């Protein structure tokens, strides 16, 4: 998509975000294009799983309107962040994490946030896709350099998860929990996923690419397969809040949490794990490459490793997939 087309789409989305009908002619005049071009732009945004009504004599409408994120307001809100305060917002992109990785190659050395209203190739752990319909969720990645070697980054994904959990629970009355190592859960339904990718060529610095996807108001989209129960944040709110407000608070608190991690290490966070864990003192399975280990989660180590009580004693896990062990009927 060319930059000019992207700008026209962004302007079209702002026009239709009020939830009212706009004639094809009025849209064409405001965008400076033909009505045929408007129709093609409408087709494009419909491919992003966005519903657009088209009624002869009335024009185009997005039912219910859209709550779009505001890049300039986000920049103002993050201006005092210590580690990342540059904000880049895209209407649609392949992946916020991919974008940051490419930008870092061109211009390394300072922290930035990439946010998208829609992703065509959103990624989760182990190459899984992340369903990313337009403006239905929150999709963002943070690129930051930390003065730590790769070997010193133990527990980082848990710091991110606990920080986001802390922010969200101000709006949900403590319903959001962390499933080791990088999922946020509510009543055993997935609310959010975190993907932390770290790279570095020295022992004293690392580039972190922290990708986050949070379900906001996603519907069941035909043809999209999600292989586990999931839940939306919007239905959990106990007080009114916008996507913009929640995203702003997440990003400010994450910056502070990473500064805390740099200052005090992960052991400072590990002591709080029991209050955040979705699986603490529950029967779980740990799925490894060549085996499945059953036991009970009993906490984490100061380096972020999961502690599981098995029939053979306590075992520590630095990687693996955790699932709740179903009881036999």
C-alpha positions in Angstrom: 0.0 0.0 0.0 1.4 3.4 -1.0 1.8 6.2 1.5 -0.8 8.2 -0.4 -3.3 5.4 -0.3 -2.6 4.9 3.4 -3.3 8.6 4.1 -6.6 8.4 2.2 -7.7 5.3 4.1 -6.9 7.0 7.4 -8.9 10.1 6.4 -11.8 7.8 5.2 -11.8 6.0 8.5 -11.9 9.3 10.5 -14.9 10.4 8.3 -16.8 7.2 8.9 -15.8 6.9 12.6 -18.8 9.0 13.6 -21.2 6.1 12.7 -23.2 8.3 10.3 -23.9 7.8 6.6 -21.7 9.7 4.2 -22.4 9.9 0.5 -19.9 8.5 -1.9 -19.7 12.0 -3.6 -19.0 13.8 -0.3 -16.3 11.3 0.5 -14.8 11.6 -2.9 -14.6 15.4 -2.6 -13.0 15.3 0.8 -10.4 12.8 -0.3 -9.8 14.3 -3.7 -10.5 11.1 -5.6 -13.1 9.6 -7.8 -16.2 7.7 -6.5 -14.7 4.5 -8.0 -11.6 5.1 -6.0 -13.8 5.5 -2.9 -15.4 2.2 -3.6 -12.0 0.5 -3.8 -10.9 2.1 -0.5 -14.1 0.8 1.1 -13.3 -2.7 -0.2 -9.9 -2.4 1.4 -11.1 -1.6 4.9 -13.8 -4.3 4.6 -11.0 -6.8 4.1 -9.8 -5.8 7.6 -12.9 -7.4 9.1 -14.6 -4.1 9.4 -18.3 -3.9 8.6 -19.3 -1.1 6.3 -23.0 -0.5 5.2 -23.5 0.6 1.7 -27.0 1.9 0.9 -28.0 3.5 -2.4 -29.1 7.1 -1.9 -27.5 7.3 1.6 -23.9 6.3 1.1 -21.5 4.5 3.4 -21.7 3.9 7.2 -19.7 2.0 9.8 -22.5 0.9 12.2 -21.8 2.1 15.7 -18.9 4.2 14.5 -15.2 3.6 15.6 -13.1 4.6 18.5 -9.8 5.4 16.9 -6.5 5.8 18.7 -4.9 9.3 18.6 -1.2 9.3 17.9 -0.5 12.9 19.0 -2.3 12.5 22.3 -0.4 9.3 23.0 2.9 11.1 22.3 2.0 13.8 24.8 1.0 11.3 27.4 4.3 9.4 27.1 6.6 12.4 26.9 8.0 11.8 30.4 8.7 8.1 29.9 12.3 7.2 30.6 12.9 4.3 28.2 10.4 4.8 25.3 8.4 7.8 24.3 8.3 7.9 20.5 4.9 6.7 19.2 4.2 5.4 15.7 0.5 4.6 14.8 -0.5 2.6 11.7 -4.0 2.0 10.4 -2.8 -1.4 9.1 0.5 -3.1 9.1 1.8 -6.7 8.8 3.1 -6.9 12.3 4.1 -4.2 14.9 7.0 -6.4 16.0 8.3 -6.8 12.4 8.0 -3.0 11.9 10.1 -2.3 15.0 12.7 -4.9 14.1 13.2 -3.2 10.7 13.2 0.3 12.2 15.8 -0.7 14.8 18.2 -1.9 12.0 17.9 1.6 10.4 18.1 3.7 13.5 19.0 1.8 16.7 19.5 3.3 20.1 16.3 4.8 21.3 13.0 3.4 22.5 9.8 3.6 20.5 6.3 2.1 20.4 4.5 0.9 17.3 0.8 0.6 17.5 -1.6 -0.7 14.8 -5.4 -0.7 14.5 -5.1 -3.8 12.3 -2.4 -6.4 11.6 -2.3 -8.7 8.5 0.3 -11.0 10.1 0.1 -10.6 13.8 2.3 -13.1 15.6 2.1 -15.0 18.9 4.5 -17.5 20.5 6.1 -20.2 18.3 4.9 -18.6 15.1 1.2 -18.8 16.0 -1.0 -16.2 14.3 -2.7 -13.5 16.4 -6.2 -12.6 15.1 -6.2 -8.8 14.5 -9.4 -7.3 13.2 -9.5 -3.5 12.8 -10.0 -1.4 16.0 -11.4 -4.4 17.8 -8.4 -4.9 20.1 -5.1 -3.4 21.1 -1.9 -4.3 19.2 1.4 -2.8 20.0 5.1 -3.5 20.3 7.8 -1.7 22.3 11.4 -1.6 21.1 13.9 -0.7 23.7 17.6 -1.2 24.4 18.5 -2.2 28.0 22.0 -2.2 29.5 21.8 -5.9 30.2 23.2 -8.9 28.4 20.9 -11.6 27.1 21.8 -13.9 30.0 20.6 -11.3 32.5 17.1 -11.0 31.2 15.4 -13.8 33.2 11.8 -13.1 34.1 11.4 -10.2 31.7 8.2 -11.5 30.1 6.8 -11.9 33.6 7.6 -8.3 34.5 5.7 -7.2 31.4 2.8 -9.5 32.2 2.6 -8.4 35.8 2.8 -4.7 34.9 0.0 -5.0 32.4 -2.0 -7.1 34.8 -1.6 -4.4 37.5 -2.8 -1.7 35.1 -5.9 -3.6 33.9 -7.0 -4.6 37.3 -7.6 -1.0 38.2 -10.4 -1.3 35.7 -11.6 -4.9 36.3 -11.5 -5.4 40.1 -8.5 -7.8 40.2 -9.9 -10.3 37.7 -6.8 -10.5 35.4 -4.1 -13.0 36.2 -0.8 -14.0 34.6 -0.3 -17.5 33.2 3.4 -18.3 33.1 5.3 -17.2 31.0 3.4 -14.7 29.0 -0.4 -14.9 28.8 -3.0 -12.8 30.7 -6.1 -14.8 31.7 -9.5 -14.2 33.3 -11.3 -17.2 34.6 -9.2 -19.5 32.4 -10.1 -17.5 29.3 -7.3 -15.8 27.4 -7.4 -12.0 27.5 -3.9 -11.1 26.2 -0.7 -12.5 24.9 2.9 -11.2 25.2 5.8 -12.0 22.9 9.3 -10.9 24.0 12.1 -11.2 21.5 15.6 -10.3 22.6 18.8 -9.9 20.6 22.2 -8.6 21.3 25.8 -9.0 20.2 27.5 -8.0 23.5 27.3 -9.1 27.1 26.1 -5.7 28.3 23.3 -4.5 26.0 20.2 -6.1 24.5 17.5 -5.0 22.1 14.0 -6.0 23.3 11.1 -6.2 21.0 8.0 -6.6 23.3 4.8 -7.4 21.4 1.4 -7.3 23.1 -2.1 -8.1 21.9 -5.1 -7.5 24.2 -8.7 -8.4 23.3 -10.9 -5.4 23.6 -14.2 -6.0 21.8 -13.5 -8.8 19.4 -16.4 -10.6 17.8 -16.5 -14.2 16.5 -15.2 -13.7 13.0 -16.2 -16.4 10.5 -13.2 -18.3 9.2 -10.9 -17.2 12.1 -9.8 -20.1 14.3 -8.8 -19.4 17.9 -7.8 -22.6 19.6 -8.8 -21.7 23.2 -11.5 -19.9 25.2 -11.0 -16.1 25.1 -12.6 -13.0 26.6 -12.8 -9.3 25.9 -11.6 -6.6 28.2 -14.5 -4.3 27.5 -17.0 -6.7 29.1 -14.9 -6.8 32.3 -14.7 -3.1 33.0 -16.3 -1.9 36.2 -15.8 1.8 35.3 -15.9 3.5 32.0 -12.6 3.7 30.1 -11.6 4.0 26.4 -9.0 2.0 24.5 -6.9 5.2 24.4 -6.9 5.7 28.2 -6.1 2.0 29.0 -3.3 1.9 26.4 -1.8 5.1 27.7 -1.8 3.8 31.3 -0.3 0.5 30.2 2.6 2.1 28.4 3.4 4.5 31.2 3.3 1.8 33.8 5.4 -0.6 31.6 8.1 2.1 31.3 8.2 2.4 35.1 8.2 -1.4 35.5 11.2 -1.8 33.2 13.1 1.0 35.0 12.3 -0.8 38.3 13.6 -4.1 36.7 16.8 -2.4 35.7 17.3 -0.9 39.2 16.2 -3.8 41.4 16.3 -7.0 39.2 13.6 -9.6 38.9 13.8 -10.9 42.4 12.0 -7.7 43.4 9.0 -8.9 41.2 9.2 -12.6 42.0 8.1 -12.0 45.6 4.7 -10.7 44.2 4.1 -13.7 41.9 1.5 -15.6 44.1 -0.9 -12.6 43.9 -0.6 -12.5 40.1 -0.4 -16.1 39.0 -3.5 -17.7 37.3 -2.2 -21.2 38.1 -0.7 -21.0 41.6 -1.4 -24.1 43.7 -3.4 -25.6 40.8 -2.8 -28.9 39.0 -1.0 -28.2 35.7 0.7 -29.9 32.7 3.9 -28.5 31.4 4.3 -29.4 27.7 7.9 -29.7 26.6 9.3 -30.8 23.3 9.6 -34.4 24.2 7.5 -34.9 27.3 4.6 -33.7 29.4 5.2 -33.1 33.1 2.3 -33.1 35.5 2.3 -31.4 38.9 1.2 -28.4 40.9 2.5 -24.9 40.4 4.1 -23.7 43.6 5.7 -20.4 42.6 8.7 -19.1 40.6 12.4 -18.7 41.2 14.2 -15.4 41.5 15.3 -15.8 37.8 11.7 -16.4 36.6 11.8 -20.2 36.3 8.5 -21.9 37.2 8.4 -24.2 40.2 6.3 -27.3 39.9 5.7 -29.9 42.6 5.8 -33.3 40.9 5.7 -36.9 42.2 9.5 -36.8 42.0 9.9 -33.5 43.8 10.2 -29.9 42.8 11.2 -29.3 39.1 12.1 -26.0 37.6 11.1 -24.9 34.1 12.6 -22.1 32.1 10.4 -22.8 29.0 7.3 -24.8 28.1 3.6 -24.5 27.7 1.5 -24.5 30.8 -2.1 -25.8 30.8 -4.6 -26.6 33.5 -4.8 -30.3 34.2 -8.3 -31.5 33.9 -9.6 -33.7 36.7 -10.7 -37.2 35.9 -14.5 -37.6 36.1 
